[in-house]
């Protein structure tokens, strides 16, 4: 079966790490088999295909791969139990399952295909499979259908879109782009699936995770490179936390009414406020800094001398602005969301693409299931909290004022005056 143009774009690319995000029935299996064969045609190559489970690897690819290798007359030996094909040129193609990561250790690979990546534990890649590519400078192809922005497939895709990651490339194609499924079948699927499910499964869309807190954040809209010279006056949004100590550096876009641009981020693990101050001064030695910290810093003490976090900032020469008490969490979240996009479809909060922790926090922090309580288990809360303190102070959510009813009083039964 020939490749469609989108499939050719993936197959012809020579980048070391390729990420192909696609709708169902795009032809991922066909691409995987061709790429495995292309890698194994070179002598003495170790080539693996890894699916979420051993059973799925057998079900999806094993019989098709064996048949194709036999048709090409490449086979020297087939091991059915181990799902391994030894080729005449000394290369080996093996199928594996990520459901037993320890069984994947200790092998040096030249090429690797990970299929249905969204259903594989990220640690199987970072802790097991990525090291297998190190000594041979092996290459990898990631294939999968999206499962929301909180899934690690989204992170892989974004790496491929990042111009600062030259060894990564990524694509996003719909089911129709694969040329396998007819438009009529696509229309029929619309009747069977909800809008969100259809967009995810057939349009390869990274649908917003249910319960996302910063639902107004949109990379295409809110992520913009800061091109101007950094002004002398900058803002520092701070969340006091030992690990990590988190702060975002922001500047006004001409005037504070025009909004703000987050141009830098500082994340220091196992740290304290003194170290944060030092890092800020290292980066911005001559700037006038206005800090908008967590109000809890008026009491919290991290220094050996017993100074509070607020005092540490003040003694460093920062102008410090904060509420006397914590603003409600809901107000902080609403302030940020309204800056990301308000009811008039206007944005006043932008993020430089180098601020990856800020972007990740906006995209991935969710509410605990069934509640309006932010989930803090994944660590996305620290930077979001820091930004929330600054945004709520600068752009507080104003409660609508209801005019009191006019006061009336009567004299007798005929004269009525309204004040």
C-alpha positions in Angstrom: 0.0 0.0 0.0 1.5 3.4 -1.0 2.0 6.1 1.5 -0.3 9.2 1.5 1.5 12.6 1.3 1.2 13.1 5.1 2.6 9.6 5.7 5.4 10.4 3.4 6.2 13.6 5.3 6.7 11.4 8.4 8.6 8.7 6.7 11.0 10.9 4.7 12.0 13.1 7.7 15.4 12.3 9.1 15.1 14.0 12.5 16.3 11.8 15.3 13.0 11.9 17.3 9.8 12.0 15.4 6.3 12.4 16.9 3.3 11.6 14.7 -0.1 12.5 16.3 -3.0 11.3 14.2 -6.6 10.3 14.2 -7.8 6.7 14.3 -7.2 4.6 11.1 -4.7 7.1 9.8 -2.3 4.3 8.9 0.0 4.3 11.9 0.6 0.5 11.7 1.6 0.8 8.1 4.1 3.5 8.8 5.4 1.6 11.8 6.1 -1.5 9.7 7.8 0.4 6.9 10.0 2.3 9.3 11.0 -0.9 11.1 12.0 -2.5 7.8 13.8 0.7 6.7 15.9 0.7 9.9 16.6 -3.1 9.8 17.8 -3.1 6.1 21.1 -1.8 7.4 23.3 -4.7 8.7 23.5 -5.6 12.4 20.7 -3.3 13.7 18.6 -3.9 16.8 15.1 -2.6 16.1 12.1 -2.7 18.4 8.4 -2.0 18.2 6.9 -1.3 21.6 3.1 -1.2 22.2 1.3 -0.5 25.5 1.1 -4.3 26.1 2.7 -7.5 24.8 -0.7 -8.8 23.8 -1.5 -5.6 21.8 1.9 -5.8 20.0 1.1 -9.3 18.9 -2.4 -8.4 17.9 -1.6 -5.2 15.9 1.7 -6.0 14.1 3.1 -9.5 14.5 1.4 -11.4 11.8 1.7 -8.5 9.3 5.3 -8.0 10.0 6.2 -11.7 9.7 4.4 -11.9 6.3 6.1 -8.9 5.0 9.6 -10.0 6.0 9.0 -13.5 4.5 7.8 -11.8 1.2 11.0 -9.9 1.1 13.1 -13.1 1.8 14.9 -11.3 4.6 14.2 -13.9 7.3 16.8 -16.1 8.8 14.9 -17.2 11.9 11.5 -16.4 13.6 11.0 -16.8 17.3 7.2 -16.9 17.9 7.4 -17.0 21.7 9.7 -14.0 21.9 8.1 -12.2 18.9 11.6 -11.8 17.4 12.7 -11.9 13.7 16.4 -12.4 13.0 17.3 -11.2 9.5 19.9 -12.5 7.1 22.0 -9.4 7.4 22.4 -9.8 11.1 19.7 -7.3 12.1 16.8 -8.1 14.5 13.3 -6.8 14.8 11.5 -7.5 18.0 8.0 -6.6 19.4 7.7 -5.7 23.0 5.0 -4.6 25.5 5.5 -1.6 27.8 3.3 -3.2 30.5 6.5 -4.9 31.9 9.1 -2.1 31.7 11.8 -4.0 33.5 11.8 -6.6 30.7 12.9 -3.8 28.3 16.2 -2.9 30.1 19.7 -3.7 29.1 19.4 -3.6 25.3 21.2 -1.2 23.0 18.8 -0.1 20.3 19.4 1.5 16.9 15.8 2.3 16.2 12.6 2.2 18.2 8.9 2.7 17.4 6.5 3.4 20.3 2.9 2.9 19.3 -0.2 4.3 21.0 2.1 6.4 23.1 -0.8 8.0 25.1 -1.5 4.6 26.7 2.1 4.0 27.7 3.5 5.1 31.1 5.9 8.0 30.5 8.5 6.3 32.8 8.8 3.4 30.4 10.3 6.0 28.0 12.3 8.3 30.3 13.6 5.6 32.7 13.9 2.5 30.5 13.7 3.0 26.7 15.4 6.4 26.3 18.7 5.0 27.9 18.6 2.1 25.4 19.2 4.5 22.6 22.2 6.3 24.2 25.2 4.2 23.3 24.2 3.8 19.6 22.7 7.2 19.2 19.5 5.4 18.3 16.4 7.1 16.8 12.8 6.9 17.8 9.4 7.3 16.2 6.4 8.0 18.4 2.9 7.2 17.1 -0.4 7.9 18.8 -3.9 9.5 19.1 -4.3 12.3 21.6 -5.6 11.9 25.1 -5.8 15.5 26.3 -3.1 18.0 27.2 -2.3 16.4 30.5 -1.0 13.3 28.7 2.7 13.1 27.9 2.1 12.7 24.2 1.1 16.4 24.2 4.5 17.2 25.7 6.3 15.2 23.0 4.3 16.9 20.3 5.2 20.3 21.6 8.9 19.4 21.7 8.7 18.7 18.0 7.1 22.1 17.4 9.8 23.9 19.4 12.5 25.5 17.2 15.0 25.2 20.0 14.7 21.4 19.9 16.5 20.6 16.5 16.5 16.8 17.2 12.7 16.7 17.4 10.0 17.0 14.8 6.2 16.5 15.1 3.1 16.3 12.9 -0.6 16.4 13.6 -2.9 14.7 11.0 -6.6 13.8 10.9 -8.0 10.4 10.0 -8.9 11.7 6.6 -5.3 12.7 5.9 -4.3 9.1 6.1 -6.3 8.3 3.0 -7.7 5.1 4.4 -11.1 6.0 5.8 -13.8 7.5 3.5 -15.4 10.8 4.1 -18.7 9.0 4.4 -17.4 6.9 7.3 -16.2 10.1 9.0 -19.7 11.6 8.7 -21.2 8.4 10.2 -18.8 8.7 13.1 -20.1 12.1 13.9 -23.5 10.6 14.6 -22.0 8.1 17.0 -19.6 10.3 19.0 -19.8 13.4 21.1 -18.1 16.5 19.7 -15.1 16.2 22.1 -14.7 12.5 21.4 -14.9 13.0 17.7 -12.4 15.8 17.7 -10.0 13.7 19.7 -10.3 10.4 17.9 -10.7 11.5 14.3 -9.3 15.1 14.1 -6.3 14.3 16.4 -7.2 17.3 18.5 -5.7 17.7 22.0 -9.0 18.4 23.7 -8.9 20.3 26.9 -8.8 18.1 29.9 -12.0 18.0 32.0 -11.8 20.3 34.9 -9.0 22.4 33.5 -8.5 25.5 35.7 -7.1 28.0 33.2 -9.5 27.2 30.5 -8.9 30.5 28.7 -5.3 29.7 28.0 -4.5 29.1 24.3 -0.9 28.6 23.1 -1.8 30.1 19.7 -3.1 33.2 21.3 -1.3 33.8 24.7 2.2 32.5 23.9 4.2 35.2 22.1 7.9 35.9 22.1 8.9 39.1 23.9 10.9 41.0 21.3 11.3 44.4 23.0 14.2 45.4 25.3 13.4 44.6 28.9 12.4 47.9 30.6 14.1 49.0 33.8 10.9 48.4 35.8 10.0 44.7 36.1 7.5 42.8 38.1 8.2 39.6 40.1 5.3 37.3 41.0 6.4 35.0 43.9 5.2 31.8 45.5 7.2 31.1 48.7 7.9 27.4 48.7 11.0 25.4 49.6 10.9 23.0 46.7 10.4 24.5 44.3 10.7 28.2 45.0 8.8 29.7 42.0 8.7 33.1 40.5 7.6 34.7 37.2 9.1 37.8 35.8 6.7 40.1 34.0 6.6 43.5 32.3 3.8 45.8 31.4 2.8 46.1 27.7 3.3 49.8 27.4 0.9 50.6 30.3 -0.6 48.3 32.9 -4.0 48.8 31.3 -2.7 47.1 28.2 -1.8 44.0 30.1 1.4 42.2 31.0 3.9 39.9 29.4 5.6 37.1 31.4 9.2 37.1 30.0 11.1 34.8 32.4 10.6 32.1 35.0 12.6 31.1 38.0 12.2 27.6 39.5 14.7 26.6 42.2 14.4 23.3 44.1 15.4 22.9 47.8 15.8 26.6 48.1 14.8 29.7 50.1 13.9 33.3 49.6 17.5 34.5 49.9 18.6 32.3 47.0 15.6 33.5 45.0 16.7 37.1 45.6 20.3 36.2 44.5 19.1 34.6 41.3 16.8 37.6 40.4 19.7 40.0 41.0 22.0 37.8 38.9 19.6 38.0 36.0 18.4 41.6 36.5 21.2 43.4 38.4 20.2 47.0 37.5 16.4 46.7 37.3 13.8 48.2 39.6 11.8 45.3 40.9 8.3 45.3 42.3 7.4 42.0 43.9 3.9 40.7 44.3 4.4 37.7 46.8 2.2 35.3 48.7 0.8 37.2 51.6 1.8 34.3 53.9 5.3 35.7 53.5 4.6 38.3 56.2 4.9 35.5 58.8 6.8 32.8 57.0 10.5 32.7 58.0 13.1 30.9 55.9 16.3 32.6 56.9 18.6 31.6 59.7 18.3 35.1 61.2 14.6 34.8 61.6 13.6 37.3 58.9 10.3 36.9 57.2 10.1 36.3 53.5 8.6 39.7 52.9 11.4 41.4 54.9 14.0 39.5 52.8 12.5 41.0 49.6 12.4 44.4 51.1 16.0 44.3 52.4 17.0 43.3 48.9 15.7 46.6 47.6 12.5 45.2 46.1 9.3 47.2 46.3 6.8 44.7 47.8 3.1 44.8 47.3 0.7 42.3 48.8 -2.7 41.8 50.4 -3.1 41.8 54.1 -4.6 38.4 53.8 -4.9 35.7 51.1 -7.4 36.6 48.4 -9.9 33.8 47.7 -8.5 31.2 45.4 -11.4 31.7 43.1 -10.6 35.4 42.8 -7.0 34.6 41.8 -8.1 32.1 39.2 -10.7 34.4 37.8 -8.3 37.3 37.6 -5.8 35.2 35.5 -8.5 33.7 33.3 -10.0 37.2 32.6 -6.5 38.4 31.5 -6.0 35.4 29.3 -9.2 36.2 27.5 -12.1 38.3 28.7 -15.8 38.4 27.6 -14.9 40.8 24.8 -12.5 38.3 23.4 -9.5 40.4 24.5 -6.2 39.1 25.9 -4.0 41.0 28.3 -1.7 38.3 29.5 1.0 36.8 27.3 3.9 34.4 28.0 7.2 34.1 26.2 7.7 30.5 24.9 10.8 30.0 26.9 8.7 30.0 30.1 7.9 26.3 29.9 6.8 25.8 33.5 4.3 28.7 33.2 2.8 27.2 30.0 2.7 23.7 31.4 1.0 24.9 34.6 -1.7 26.8 32.7 -2.4 23.8 30.4 -2.3 21.0 33.0 -3.5 22.1 36.4 -7.0 20.7 37.0 -9.6 20.7 39.7 -9.9 17.6 41.9 -12.6 15.4 40.4 -16.0 16.6 41.3 -14.8 19.7 43.2 -13.7 23.3 42.7 -10.5 22.6 44.6 -7.3 22.9 42.6 -5.3 19.7 42.4 -1.8 20.3 43.8 -0.6 16.7 43.4 1.3 17.2 40.1 3.2 20.3 41.2 1.7 22.7 38.6 0.2 24.8 41.4 3.4 26.7 42.5 3.9 28.8 39.4 0.2 29.3 38.9 -0.1 30.5 42.5 2.8 33.0 42.0 1.2 34.4 38.9 -2.2 34.5 40.6 -1.0 36.7 43.5 0.3 39.3 41.0 -2.6 39.2 38.6 -5.2 39.5 41.4 -3.4 42.5 43.0 -3.0 44.3 39.7 -6.3 43.4 38.2 -8.7 42.5 41.0 -12.0 41.0 40.2 -14.5 43.7 41.0 -17.9 42.7 42.5 -20.8 44.4 40.7 -22.3 47.1 42.9 -26.1 47.1 43.1 -27.6 50.5 43.5 -29.8 50.7 46.6 -33.5 51.4 46.0 -34.6 55.0 46.1 -35.8 56.1 49.6 -39.4 57.4 49.7 -41.5 59.0 52.4 -45.0 60.2 52.4 -46.8 63.2 53.9 -50.5 62.5 54.2 -51.8 60.5 51.3 -51.0 62.7 48.3 -47.5 64.0 48.6 -44.6 61.6 47.9 -40.9 62.7 47.6 -38.2 60.5 46.3 -34.6 61.1 47.4 
